[in-house]
């Protein structure tokens, strides 16, 4: 684990280009296993999970050439092989579950480690993924250390209705359906996730030759094809990172302009910023926040209720961004209720806010209330293993004069390459220090 040392109190200003979205990059990397043709990815970020997946590809015999300085990745899975008795997917990386459908399509067998996990965001079931694979005709055998999955006779097209609009389960369905030509060859998914990174993933699959209808909606139709091709694909900017940088500018009293090629995805995010007195301006491919005075919570017109920020699957406000706005709520004058409608227990870091002098009350496993505008002081805090919480704590530290320490801030590296270097260029005094 590594810690972030922050000397706060300096307004952050400047321009910055966000990296690619981890939540698009990882499924797209997994999807490249579906084709034997060369694939070029432009804008690959140097983050922990990318390195781990590329290590898996090399272990399986794939050709991998990566230059993180230019963001160029060349992949060729022509001679890839897989043996479930020898090759294990990493348990500490939740996205490894998306390697299973390509392995099934290529080799007819795959395995899911018993303890596959990612950020500590409450109970994250493996059952929806198993259900999808069973729908495509797979058999699942529970072993002591893993689930062994077989697709004898290949994947067969299927129709499925998700209990919950899960991003990863939606992507796994598409990965299974792309080459599923049996049983009529057409698969449909109801209650599909539609987040921007799911749409980007589907755009990549279409580039390979997959036939997908309904992208961006809750109903996907996939017509299975015999084979997929190769090609070149360029990642777009991560809207999570764009929001993070804009919020850093707002909370420190500065102003950061962020390259943003998809402002059409931001109306609800813009209105959420407005609840804290922050205006978002989109001009010429760049987005920035504008403040007229200190952060202040906008009072609702309805009397006797709190201002609310509710997060749920897209097109709601994304739950991954909720901690960013919690940081603004602690800083802004006024009270806000934050409601995470996806993960239970993901709001349990309010005790760390109190170390800064922030006042937050946890109403239940899904909701907290911040009472902002209190005097804040530099502090040493500890982050749970949740990417955006580590960044939210960093945001508060950057806004408070003095030396703060964010312990166990390593999750930041899972999503954002050169994060400390980037915000140093905006005026932040920040450094990584290896922890004990």
Secondary structure, DSSP 8 states (H G I E B T S, - for coil): -EEEEEEE----EEEE---B-HHHHHHHHHHGGG-SS-EEEES----HHHHHHHHHHHHTT-EEEEETTTTEEEEE-TT----TTT----TT-GGGGGHHHHHHHHHSEEEEETT---S--S---SHHHHHHHHHTT-EEEE-SSEEEEE-TT--B--EEE-SS--HHHHHHHHHHHTT--BTTSEEEEES----HHHHHHHHHHHHHT-EEE-TTSSEEEEE--S----EEEE--B-HHHHHHHHHHHHHTT-EEEEE-S-GGG-HHHHHHHHTTTEEEEEETTEEEEEESSS-B----SSTT--EEEEE-STTSB-GGGHHHHHHHHHHSBEEEEEEESS-TTTTTTHHHHHHTT--EEEEETTEEEEEE-------EEE--S-HHHHHHHHHHHHHSSEEEEEETGGGHHHH-TTHHHHHHTTT-EEEEEE--
